[in-house]
Amino acid sequence: CAAWFAQATQQQQQQQQDTVANGNTSNSSNQKQQAVRILIFNCMKERDPALLLPQLHAELQQQGAAVDIALFVPPDSQYAFLPSSSKQALVAAAHQDLSWQQQLQAVWQQCGTAGTAAGAELQLPPLPDVGGVGVQDAAKGSAVLSSVGQALAWIEAAATAAPSVKFEVLVTGSLYLVGDCLVALEQQPQ
């Protein structure tokens, strides 16, 4: 997914440069549009984040698509849990117990600084308060949020606060997470 993300973002940058070079834009500010890359990540507890995240981090760095802010969120979907009669209770509990997402964040932080501390440069909106996690700052490069909806709402607020910035978002780690994002965005899988 890191290679695909890098290729997709580079293609968009090239198309933008071609449009500007051909004079097909009336907005000269598009010539050098700043991009903020955001990772939304979660994986099942059966997966080993100490294997997954360093490889993802290194590949994104190598491909020239380093992430500025990594957001770790639990799944919204009931399908992310093994069959039981209390799936809704499991989803609710996952949004309250964010210890797994904090572990994921800790592994990511051990990988080192990825992006450009975009939060400090752009003065992005503050991250939402999440019980039990403490104060978080986008400029530190990662955060734990309590739901997919909360992550997407923060990204939308950030995009509204910085309309001249292009936000490039990679959602990975779990197909459940990708599906939850598509549902939240009211998109059909392709």
N, CA, C and O of each residue as an XYZ file, in Angstrom:
760
protein
N       0.820     -1.190      0.000
C       0.000      0.000      0.000
C       0.869      1.261      0.000
O       0.455      2.294     -0.526
N       2.059      1.186      0.580
C       2.928      2.360      0.620
C       3.366      2.762     -0.785
O       3.378      3.946     -1.121
N       3.724      1.779     -1.601
C       4.138      2.080     -2.971
C       2.972      2.660     -3.772
O       3.145      3.611     -4.534
N       1.787      2.081     -3.593
C       0.604      2.603     -4.284
C       0.320      4.037     -3.858
O       0.070      4.893     -4.707
N       0.355      4.315     -2.547
C       0.091      5.653     -2.028
C       1.091      6.658     -2.591
O       0.711      7.747     -3.020
N       2.363      6.289     -2.586
C       3.396      7.180     -3.125
C       3.154      7.448     -4.607
O       3.250      8.589     -5.058
N       2.840      6.401     -5.360
C       2.590      6.557     -6.786
C       1.367      7.441     -7.037
O       1.398      8.311     -7.908
N       0.303      7.223     -6.284
C      -0.922      8.006     -6.464
C      -0.683      9.480     -6.148
O      -1.147     10.351     -6.885
N       0.031      9.770     -5.066
C       0.277     11.165     -4.706
C       1.226     11.830     -5.709
O       1.066     13.009     -6.026
N       2.200     11.085     -6.201
C       3.116     11.638     -7.189
C       2.413     11.904     -8.517
O       2.702     12.900     -9.180
N       1.494     11.027     -8.911
C       0.734     11.242    -10.135
C      -0.132     12.491    -10.023
O      -0.230     13.269    -10.972
N      -0.758     12.684     -8.868
C      -1.577     13.878     -8.671
C      -0.721     15.137     -8.719
O      -1.131     16.144     -9.296
N       0.454     15.089     -8.125
C       1.359     16.238     -8.163
C       1.780     16.542     -9.594
O       1.841     17.706     -9.991
N       2.072     15.495    -10.375
C       2.485     15.693    -11.763
C       1.348     16.277    -12.590
O       1.567     17.173    -13.404
N       0.134     15.772    -12.384
C      -1.019     16.315    -13.107
C      -1.232     17.781    -12.765
O      -1.551     18.585    -13.641
N      -1.060     18.129    -11.507
C      -1.214     19.515    -11.078
C      -0.153     20.393    -11.738
O      -0.459     21.486    -12.215
N       1.093     19.917    -11.767
C       2.171     20.676    -12.398
C       1.925     20.836    -13.896
O       2.173     21.902    -14.458
N       1.437     19.777    -14.542
C       1.140     19.844    -15.971
C       0.040     20.851    -16.256
O       0.112     21.598    -17.232
N      -0.981     20.872    -15.403
C      -2.086     21.814    -15.572
C      -1.591     23.246    -15.457
O      -1.964     24.103    -16.259
N      -0.752     23.509    -14.463
C      -0.203     24.846    -14.271
C       0.715     25.212    -15.438
O       0.656     26.332    -15.946
N       1.559     24.276    -15.861
C       2.498     24.534    -16.959
C       1.766     24.838    -18.268
O       2.239     25.638    -19.075
N       0.626     24.206    -18.474
C      -0.145     24.427    -19.703
C      -1.051     25.636    -19.610
O      -1.767     25.952    -20.561
N      -1.029     26.324    -18.464
C      -1.859     27.514    -18.304
C      -3.333     27.212    -18.164
O      -4.169     28.078    -18.418
N      -3.663     26.005    -17.768
C      -5.061     25.603    -17.648
C      -5.637     25.872    -16.269
O      -6.617     25.237    -15.880
N      -5.065     26.780    -15.537
C      -5.610     27.102    -14.216
C      -5.639     28.603    -14.036
O      -4.754     29.315    -14.511
N      -6.637     29.068    -13.363
C      -6.733     30.500    -13.102
C      -6.192     30.847    -11.721
O      -6.138     32.019    -11.349
N      -5.794     29.842    -10.967
C      -5.321     30.068     -9.605
C      -3.821     29.828     -9.541
O      -3.368     28.684     -9.547
N      -3.057     30.905     -9.481
C      -1.599     30.766     -9.476
C      -1.071     30.158     -8.182
O       0.069     29.696     -8.138
N      -1.886     30.154     -7.128
C      -1.424     29.554     -5.873
C      -1.306     28.041     -5.988
O      -0.671     27.413     -5.142
N      -1.902     27.441     -7.013
C      -1.799     26.004     -7.204
C      -0.416     25.570     -7.653
O      -0.108     24.378     -7.657
N       0.423     26.531     -8.032
C       1.735     26.178     -8.542
C       2.545     25.384     -7.528
O       3.264     24.456     -7.900
N       2.438     25.730     -6.279
C       3.219     25.029     -5.262
C       2.337     24.774     -4.046
O       2.525     25.374     -2.987
N       1.388     23.888     -4.215
C       0.449     23.577     -3.149
C       1.094     22.631     -2.151
O       1.618     21.581     -2.521
N       1.051     23.012     -0.890
C       1.611     22.174      0.165
C       0.688     20.986      0.410
O      -0.535     21.110      0.346
N       1.287     19.845      0.689
C       0.515     18.641      0.968
C       0.825     18.151      2.378
O       1.967     18.203      2.835
N      -0.205     17.678      3.047
C      -0.065     17.044      4.354
C      -0.522     15.613      4.182
O      -1.643     15.361      3.740
N       0.337     14.678      4.527
C       0.001     13.256      4.400
C      -0.403     12.709      5.760
O       0.303     12.862      6.757
N      -1.563     12.065      5.763
C      -2.130     11.539      7.000
C      -2.354     10.043      6.844
O      -2.866      9.578      5.826
N      -1.968      9.311      7.855
C      -2.204      7.871      7.929
C      -3.308      7.622      8.943
O      -3.240      8.114     10.069
N      -4.328      6.860      8.552
C      -5.319      6.341      9.494
C      -5.060      4.842      9.556
O      -5.106      4.151      8.538
N      -4.786      4.342     10.766
C      -4.338      2.955     10.886
C      -5.015      2.246     12.049
O      -5.279      2.832     13.099
N      -5.281      0.993     11.831
C      -5.660      0.046     12.874
C      -5.394     -1.342     12.318
O      -5.445     -1.548     11.105
N      -5.118     -2.275     13.181
C      -5.035     -3.674     12.787
C      -5.592     -4.519     13.920
O      -5.699     -4.068     15.060
N      -5.939     -5.736     13.588
C      -6.477     -6.650     14.589
C      -5.376     -6.979     15.602
O      -4.188     -6.932     15.282
N      -5.781     -7.305     16.801
C      -4.817     -7.624     17.856
C      -4.024     -8.889     17.550
O      -2.970     -9.123     18.141
N      -4.527     -9.699     16.632
C      -3.803    -10.913     16.232
C      -2.604    -10.598     15.335
O      -1.750    -11.458     15.122
N      -2.535     -9.390     14.815
C      -1.413     -8.970     13.966
C      -0.309     -8.381     14.843
O      -0.571     -7.910     15.950
N       0.900     -8.410     14.352
C       2.035     -7.899     15.117
C       2.433     -6.521     14.595
O       3.077     -6.426     13.550
N       2.063     -5.453     15.303
C       2.394     -4.114     14.823
C       3.895     -3.846     14.781
O       4.346     -2.979     14.033
N       4.670     -4.578     15.575
C       6.123     -4.399     15.554
C       6.728     -4.875     14.237
O       7.852     -4.503     13.898
N       5.987     -5.697     13.493
C       6.409     -6.096     12.149
C       5.789     -5.195     11.084
O       6.457     -4.809     10.125
N       4.519     -4.864     11.256
C       3.789     -4.101     10.245
C       4.220     -2.634     10.150
O       4.555     -2.145      9.072
N       4.206     -1.953     11.275
C       4.397     -0.504     11.241
C       5.803     -0.053     10.841
O       5.926      0.888     10.056
N       6.872     -0.685     11.348
C       8.196     -0.254     10.875
C       8.381     -0.453      9.363
O       9.010      0.369      8.698
N       7.832     -1.545      8.832
C       7.934     -1.760      7.385
C       7.147     -0.706      6.618
O       7.624     -0.175      5.614
N       5.937     -0.404      7.093
C       5.124      0.632      6.451
C       5.833      1.979      6.520
O       5.911      2.695      5.521
N       6.341      2.321      7.680
C       7.051      3.589      7.872
C       8.249      3.693      6.933
O       8.430      4.702      6.252
N       9.061      2.645      6.905
C      10.263      2.654      6.061
C       9.907      2.745      4.580
O      10.550      3.479      3.829
N       8.896      2.008      4.165
C       8.494      2.027      2.755
C       7.950      3.401      2.357
O       8.259      3.896      1.273
N       7.156      4.010      3.208
C       6.651      5.350      2.913
C       7.804      6.343      2.797
O       7.812      7.192      1.905
N       8.770      6.236      3.696
C       9.956      7.111      3.641
C      10.725      6.883      2.333
O      11.082      7.830      1.632
N      10.970      5.609      2.025
C      11.743      5.263      0.842
C      11.050      5.723     -0.437
O      11.711      6.134     -1.390
N       9.733      5.655     -0.457
C       8.970      6.022     -1.645
C       8.749      7.538     -1.748
O       8.143      8.009     -2.711
N       9.234      8.295     -0.770
C       9.053      9.742     -0.805
C       7.652     10.181     -0.407
O       7.195     11.248     -0.817
N       6.969      9.367      0.389
C       5.602      9.679      0.807
C       5.483      9.611      2.330
O       4.526      9.044      2.856
N       6.452     10.186      3.031
C       6.444     10.150      4.494
C       5.166     10.773      5.031
O       4.655     11.754      4.489
N       4.664     10.187      6.100
C       3.426     10.632      6.722
C       3.736     11.754      7.708
O       4.688     11.670      8.484
N       2.916     12.806      7.667
C       3.069     13.914      8.600
C       2.362     13.628      9.921
O       2.868     13.965     10.992
N       1.195     13.004      9.837
C       0.402     12.723     11.031
C      -0.202     11.332     10.899
O      -0.857     11.033      9.900
N       0.011     10.490     11.889
C      -0.586      9.157     11.920
C      -1.676      9.146     12.982
O      -1.441      9.503     14.136
N      -2.876      8.728     12.574
C      -4.017      8.646     13.485
C      -4.360      7.179     13.700
O      -4.554      6.436     12.738
N      -4.435      6.767     14.944
C      -4.736      5.380     15.289
C      -6.135      5.331     15.886
O      -6.415      5.966     16.903
N      -7.012      4.564     15.237
C      -8.420      4.529     15.630
C      -8.922      3.091     15.714
O      -8.443      2.224     14.982
N      -9.886      2.830     16.603
C     -10.495      1.496     16.648
C     -11.505      1.355     15.513
O     -11.927      2.354     14.931
N     -11.888      0.137     15.199
C     -12.878     -0.055     14.138
C     -14.264      0.387     14.593
O     -14.601      0.297     15.773
N     -15.059      0.865     13.644
C     -16.460      1.187     13.916
C     -17.339     -0.018     13.627
O     -18.448     -0.141     14.148
N     -16.828     -0.887     12.799
C     -17.612     -1.999     12.284
C     -17.762     -3.124     13.293
O     -16.824     -3.461     14.014
N     -18.955     -3.696     13.331
C     -19.183     -4.871     14.159
C     -18.471     -6.083     13.564
O     -18.214     -7.058     14.271
N     -18.154     -6.033     12.290
C     -17.547     -7.171     11.610
C     -16.084     -7.355     11.983
O     -15.481     -8.372     11.639
N     -15.513     -6.395     12.673
C     -14.116     -6.495     13.080
C     -13.925     -7.433     14.261
O     -12.801     -7.660     14.709
N     -15.025     -7.975     14.760
C     -14.958     -8.862     15.910
C     -15.495    -10.234     15.530
O     -16.345    -10.359     14.648
N     -14.993    -11.258     16.201
C     -15.478    -12.603     15.955
C     -16.954    -12.686     16.337
O     -17.411    -11.952     17.214
N     -17.702    -13.577     15.685
C     -19.144    -13.662     15.951
C     -19.442    -13.868     17.441
O     -18.850    -14.715     18.110
N     -20.381    -13.063     17.922
C     -20.863    -13.218     19.287
C     -22.201    -12.503     19.386
O     -22.591    -11.764     18.482
N     -22.885    -12.725     20.469
C     -24.185    -12.094     20.638
C     -24.067    -10.652     21.113
O     -25.070     -9.943     21.186
N     -22.877    -10.218     21.431
C     -22.712     -8.866     21.977
C     -21.760     -8.015     21.138
O     -20.906     -7.316     21.683
N     -21.906     -8.074     19.814
C     -21.010     -7.310     18.940
C     -21.090     -5.811     19.209
O     -20.064     -5.133     19.256
N     -22.309     -5.288     19.386
C     -22.439     -3.850     19.618
C     -21.745     -3.440     20.914
O     -21.155     -2.363     20.992
N     -21.813     -4.277     21.902
C     -21.117     -3.994     23.159
C     -19.608     -4.000     22.937
O     -18.893     -3.202     23.543
N     -19.114     -4.895     22.074
C     -17.682     -4.942     21.768
C     -17.236     -3.672     21.054
O     -16.174     -3.129     21.359
N     -18.042     -3.194     20.103
C     -17.708     -1.958     19.385
C     -17.665     -0.792     20.372
O     -16.730      0.008     20.347
N     -18.673     -0.694     21.238
C     -18.706      0.378     22.235
C     -17.492      0.293     23.158
O     -16.880      1.312     23.476
N     -17.149     -0.903     23.583
C     -15.985     -1.078     24.464
C     -14.692     -0.699     23.746
O     -13.790     -0.129     24.358
N     -14.595     -1.011     22.453
C     -13.390     -0.668     21.676
C     -13.197      0.835     21.597
O     -12.063      1.310     21.543
N     -14.287      1.592     21.589
C     -14.183      3.046     21.517
C     -13.823      3.654     22.871
O     -13.381      4.801     22.940
N     -14.008      2.896     23.936
C     -13.647      3.379     25.268
C     -12.243      2.928     25.670
O     -11.497      3.693     26.282
N     -11.886      1.702     25.332
C     -10.566      1.174     25.666
C      -9.654      1.354     24.463
O      -9.702      0.577     23.509
N      -8.840      2.367     24.520
C      -7.963      2.687     23.403
C      -6.531      2.215     23.642
O      -5.598      2.717     23.014
N      -6.355      1.252     24.547
C      -5.012      0.782     24.868
C      -4.324      0.150     23.661
O      -3.111      0.290     23.506
N      -5.076     -0.545     22.801
C      -4.470     -1.143     21.609
C      -3.978     -0.047     20.665
O      -2.881     -0.145     20.115
N      -4.787      0.992     20.477
C      -4.375      2.090     19.604
C      -3.161      2.820     20.192
O      -2.300      3.291     19.449
N      -3.094      2.913     21.514
C      -1.926      3.519     22.144
C      -0.676      2.663     21.920
O       0.420      3.197     21.751
N      -0.837      1.350     21.919
C       0.294      0.470     21.618
C       0.744      0.661     20.173
O       1.941      0.712     19.890
N      -0.217      0.766     19.266
C       0.125      1.007     17.858
C       0.886      2.330     17.720
O       1.898      2.406     17.024
N       0.392      3.347     18.381
C       1.043      4.658     18.336
C       2.477      4.572     18.866
O       3.390      5.162     18.288
N       2.672      3.843     19.957
C       4.010      3.714     20.542
C       4.972      3.042     19.562
O       6.129      3.446     19.449
N       4.495      2.023     18.861
C       5.340      1.363     17.861
C       5.681      2.346     16.746
O       6.830      2.408     16.308
N       4.701      3.110     16.285
C       4.927      4.089     15.218
C       5.952      5.135     15.661
O       6.848      5.494     14.897
N       5.820      5.613     16.875
C       6.739      6.634     17.375
C       8.162      6.105     17.480
O       9.116      6.869     17.336
N       8.317      4.807     17.730
C       9.652      4.214     17.776
C      10.310      4.207     16.398
O      11.531      4.101     16.283
N       9.500      4.320     15.372
C      10.042      4.341     14.009
C      10.758      5.652     13.706
O      11.528      5.726     12.749
N      10.518      6.675     14.500
C      11.172      7.958     14.295
C      10.236      8.962     13.655
O       9.095      8.651     13.316
N      10.739     10.161     13.500
C       9.959     11.240     12.911
C       9.795     10.974     11.432
O      10.762     10.685     10.726
N       8.567     11.074     10.973
C       8.289     10.790      9.567
C       8.221     12.059      8.752
O       9.077     12.303      7.902
N       7.232     12.851      8.998
C       6.956     13.998      8.140
C       7.628     15.265      8.600
O       8.750     15.251      9.106
N       6.920     16.364      8.416
C       7.499     17.680      8.603
C       6.901     18.449      9.771
O       6.994     19.675      9.818
N       6.292     17.745     10.707
C       5.594     18.411     11.814
C       4.609     19.426     11.253
O       4.569     20.583     11.670
N       3.818     18.958     10.294
C       2.889     19.816      9.573
C       1.951     20.558     10.500
O       1.554     21.684     10.199
N       1.590     19.962     11.609
C       0.682     20.614     12.539
C       1.240     21.922     13.059
O       0.490     22.880     13.246
N       2.535     21.984     13.296
C       3.156     23.203     13.795
C       3.227     24.257     12.696
O       2.964     25.433     12.944
N       3.578     23.843     11.495
C       3.716     24.774     10.381
C       2.381     25.360      9.952
O       2.298     26.543      9.623
N       1.334     24.540      9.951
C       0.047     24.966      9.422
C      -0.920     25.448     10.477
O      -1.968     26.001     10.143
N      -0.599     25.255     11.728
C      -1.505     25.577     12.812
C      -2.853     24.891     12.588
O      -3.899     25.534     12.501
N      -2.788     23.572     12.501
C      -3.987     22.759     12.330
C      -4.849     22.853     13.576
O      -4.350     23.189     14.650
N      -6.135     22.560     13.445
C      -7.000     22.626     14.624
C      -6.543     21.629     15.689
O      -5.900     20.627     15.375
N      -6.875     21.908     16.934
C      -6.482     20.968     17.986
C      -7.174     19.627     17.792
O      -8.296     19.549     17.291
N      -6.487     18.593     18.195
C      -7.083     17.261     18.139
C      -8.166     17.160     19.200
O      -8.067     17.793     20.251
N      -9.196     16.371     18.937
C     -10.269     16.229     19.928
C      -9.758     15.586     21.215
O      -8.804     14.809     21.213
N     -10.423     15.935     22.308
C     -10.098     15.295     23.577
C     -10.570     13.850     23.532
O     -11.694     13.557     23.124
N      -9.701     12.968     23.953
C     -10.027     11.548     24.006
C      -9.743     11.092     25.428
O      -8.609     11.165     25.900
N     -10.772     10.628     26.097
C     -10.627     10.214     27.491
C      -9.556      9.158     27.677
O      -9.492      8.186     26.926
N      -8.720      9.353     28.678
C      -7.698      8.380     29.028
C      -6.429      8.449     28.198
O      -5.480      7.705     28.451
N      -6.401      9.336     27.208
C      -5.229      9.413     26.332
C      -4.339     10.597     26.688
O      -3.127     10.543     26.475
N      -4.910     11.647     27.217
C      -4.143     12.838     27.543
C      -4.169     13.833     26.397
O      -4.765     13.583     25.349
N      -3.525     14.946     26.610
C      -3.491     16.010     25.609
C      -2.630     15.550     24.438
O      -1.528     15.029     24.615
N      -3.166     15.760     23.234
C      -2.445     15.361     22.025
C      -2.239     16.579     21.133
O      -3.034     17.518     21.152
N      -1.165     16.551     20.355
C      -0.817     17.665     19.488
C      -0.452     17.113     18.116
O       0.432     16.263     18.007
N      -1.118     17.583     17.074
C      -0.846     17.117     15.712
C       0.605     17.348     15.320
O       1.157     16.597     14.516
N       1.223     18.373     15.876
C       2.620     18.668     15.539
C       3.568     17.566     15.985
O       4.698     17.496     15.500
N       3.136     16.706     16.895
C       3.988     15.605     17.366
C       3.970     14.428     16.410
O       4.757     13.494     16.564
N       3.079     14.458     15.422
C       3.126     13.463     14.361
C       2.248     12.244     14.513
O       2.173     11.432     13.590
N       1.577     12.081     15.649
C       0.670     10.953     15.788
C      -0.328     11.229     16.898
O      -0.092     12.046     17.787
N      -1.457     10.520     16.822
C      -2.496     10.687     17.833
C      -3.384      9.457     17.847
O      -3.454      8.708     16.872
N      -4.056      9.262     18.966
C      -5.062      8.218     19.111
C      -6.415      8.907     19.159
O      -6.619      9.822     19.957
N      -7.336      8.476     18.315
C      -8.693      9.020     18.324
C      -9.666      7.879     18.580
O      -9.335      6.711     18.375
N     -10.861      8.223     19.027
C     -11.776      7.196     19.501
C     -12.652      6.572     18.430
O     -13.348      5.596     18.711
N     -12.644      7.103     17.202
C     -13.473      6.502     16.159
C     -13.027      6.981     14.780
O     -12.319      7.979     14.646
N     -13.453      6.255     13.782
C     -13.207      6.652     12.393
C     -13.868      8.003     12.129
O     -13.272      8.888     11.517
N     -15.095      8.147     12.595
C     -15.813      9.409     12.395
C     -15.083     10.587     12.994
O     -15.035     11.663     12.397
N     -14.513     10.393     14.174
C     -13.760     11.467     14.830
C     -12.512     11.826     14.012
O     -12.184     13.003     13.863
N     -11.824     10.818     13.487
C     -10.636     11.070     12.663
C     -11.006     11.827     11.392
O     -10.349     12.803     11.030
N     -12.061     11.374     10.718
C     -12.477     12.041      9.478
C     -12.977     13.454      9.746
O     -12.731     14.355      8.944
N     -13.676     13.662     10.863
C     -14.144     15.007     11.210
C     -12.960     15.935     11.472
O     -12.998     17.104     11.087
N     -11.906     15.429     12.123
C     -10.733     16.261     12.377
C     -10.037     16.605     11.067
O      -9.605     17.741     10.872
N      -9.925     15.632     10.172
C      -9.288     15.907      8.881
C     -10.100     16.943      8.106
O      -9.533     17.846      7.489
N     -11.422     16.814      8.138
C     -12.281     17.791      7.461
C     -12.102     19.188      8.066
O     -12.029     20.175      7.334
N     -12.031     19.272      9.394
C     -11.804     20.561     10.051
C     -10.438     21.134      9.675
O     -10.298     22.339      9.467
N      -9.440     20.264      9.591
C      -8.101     20.716      9.201
C      -8.103     21.236      7.767
O      -7.478     22.256      7.473
N      -8.799     20.543      6.881
C      -8.876     20.974      5.485
C      -9.628     22.299      5.361
O      -9.280     23.139      4.532
N     -10.643     22.478      6.175
C     -11.387     23.739      6.171
C     -10.521     24.878      6.704
O     -10.578     25.997      6.193
N      -9.724     24.594      7.727
C      -8.854     25.608      8.327
C      -7.690     25.990      7.414
O      -7.154     27.093      7.521
N      -7.302     25.095      6.529
C      -6.159     25.338      5.630
C      -6.561     24.984      4.197
O      -6.092     23.981      3.660
N      -7.426     25.797      3.567
C      -7.952     25.441      2.245
C      -6.907     25.393      1.132
O      -7.147     24.783      0.090
N      -5.767     26.017      1.335
C      -4.741     25.990      0.298
C      -3.855     24.749      0.390
O      -2.977     24.541     -0.448
N      -4.089     23.931      1.408
C      -3.286     22.731      1.620
C      -4.037     21.521      1.088
O      -5.253     21.404      1.238
N      -3.294     20.639      0.473
C      -3.861     19.383     -0.031
C      -3.643     18.308      1.032
O      -2.515     18.092      1.477
N      -4.714     17.638      1.437
C      -4.622     16.570      2.425
C      -4.688     15.226      1.710
O      -5.674     14.912      1.042
N      -3.635     14.444      1.856
C      -3.546     13.119      1.249
C      -3.620     12.099      2.377
O      -2.790     12.103      3.286
N      -4.626     11.223      2.311
C      -4.907     10.317      3.419
C      -4.763      8.866      2.971
O      -5.353      8.452      1.973
N      -3.985      8.109      3.709
C      -3.827      6.674      3.500
C      -4.514      5.952      4.650
O      -4.175      6.161      5.814
N      -5.478      5.105      4.319
C      -6.176      4.289      5.311
C      -5.725      2.857      5.092
O      -5.927      2.301      4.012
N      -5.113      2.251      6.112
C      -4.590      0.904      5.928
C      -4.472      0.179      7.267
O      -4.708      0.750      8.332
N      -4.104     -1.082      7.179
C      -3.912     -1.911      8.356
C      -5.000     -2.950      8.508
O      -4.755     -4.045      9.017
N      -6.214     -2.610      8.067
C      -7.349     -3.505      8.210
C      -8.391     -3.168      7.149
O      -8.741     -2.003      6.957
N      -8.875     -4.186      6.470
C      -9.956     -3.942      5.512
C     -11.217     -3.476      6.219
O     -12.022     -2.750      5.636
N     -11.401     -3.888      7.476
C     -12.535     -3.388      8.250
C     -12.445     -1.874      8.402
O     -13.445     -1.168      8.270
N     -11.249     -1.384      8.677
C     -11.040      0.051      8.828
C     -11.324      0.771      7.518
O     -11.979      1.813      7.511
N     -10.837      0.224      6.412
C     -11.097      0.823      5.098
C     -12.601      0.862      4.837
O     -13.133      1.882      4.400
N     -13.280     -0.248      5.106
C     -14.727     -0.295      4.926
C     -15.444      0.708      5.802
O     -16.386      1.364      5.356
N     -15.004      0.835      7.056
C     -15.612      1.810      7.960
C     -15.449      3.234      7.431
O     -16.366      4.048      7.538
N     -14.281      3.532      6.859
C     -14.054      4.864      6.286
C     -14.962      5.089      5.074
O     -15.538      6.166      4.921
N     -15.088      4.081      4.222
C     -15.972      4.207      3.066
C     -17.420      4.438      3.498
O     -18.127      5.259      2.913
N     -17.846      3.716      4.513
C     -19.214      3.896      5.023
C     -19.364      5.316      5.575
O     -20.353      5.992      5.292
N     -18.398      5.761      6.351
C     -18.461      7.102      6.942
C     -18.468      8.188      5.869
O     -19.103      9.230      6.034
N     -17.763      7.939      4.776
C     -17.714      8.890      3.671
C     -18.834      8.677      2.658
O     -18.948      9.396      1.665
N     -19.663      7.659      2.942
C     -20.779      7.296      2.068
C     -20.302      6.974      0.659
O     -20.903      7.399     -0.328
N     -19.207      6.214      0.582
C     -18.631      5.793     -0.688
C     -18.869      4.302     -0.888
O     -18.918      3.538      0.076
N     -19.014      3.902     -2.122
C     -19.141      2.487     -2.451
C     -17.758      1.934     -2.777
O     -16.995      2.586     -3.491
N     -17.411      0.738     -2.269
C     -16.120      0.148     -2.603
C     -16.008     -0.069     -4.109
O     -16.995     -0.378     -4.778
N     -14.798      0.096     -4.631
C     -14.570     -0.098     -6.068
C     -13.774     -1.338     -6.304
O     -13.479     -1.673     -7.451
